Amino acid sequence: MMIADDLLLYAVGVFILLAIGLALTIFEFRYGEPKRQQERGERNREAAVGE
């Protein structure tokens, strides 16, 4: 039964790491460089239309 307990601990650890990675990915796309690139593109498009 010791092997099953060890596997459960590993599974929980991997799940926690995956959850942290997913949270950081969501945070990056919401506030990070991709968002800034999108905002910069929208400003450039509006400036081009205004010319």
Backbone hydrogen bonds, N-H to C=O, Kabsch-Sander energy under -0.5 kcal/mol:
donor,donor_aa,acceptor,acceptor_aa,energy
5,D,1,M,-1.6
6,D,2,M,-2.0
7,L,3,I,-2.4
8,L,4,A,-2.0
9,L,5,D,-1.9
10,Y,6,D,-2.4
11,A,7,L,-2.7
12,V,8,L,-2.5
13,G,9,L,-2.4
14,V,10,Y,-2.7
15,F,11,A,-2.4
16,I,12,V,-2.4
17,L,13,G,-2.2
18,L,14,V,-2.5
19,A,15,F,-2.4
20,I,16,I,-2.4
21,G,17,L,-2.4
22,L,18,L,-2.5
23,A,19,A,-2.4
24,L,20,I,-2.5
25,T,21,G,-2.1
26,I,22,L,-2.5
27,F,23,A,-2.4
28,E,24,L,-2.5
29,F,25,T,-2.3
30,R,26,I,-1.8
31,Y,27,F,-2.4
32,G,28,E,-2.7
36,R,32,G,-1.7
37,Q,33,E,-2.8
38,Q,34,P,-2.1
39,E,35,K,-2.4
40,R,36,R,-2.4
41,G,37,Q,-2.4
42,E,38,Q,-2.2
43,R,39,E,-2.2
44,N,40,R,-2.3
45,R,41,G,-2.3
46,E,42,E,-2.3
47,A,43,R,-2.2
48,A,44,N,-2.2
49,V,45,R,-2.1
50,G,46,E,-1.7
51,E,47,A,-0.6
51,E,48,A,-0.6
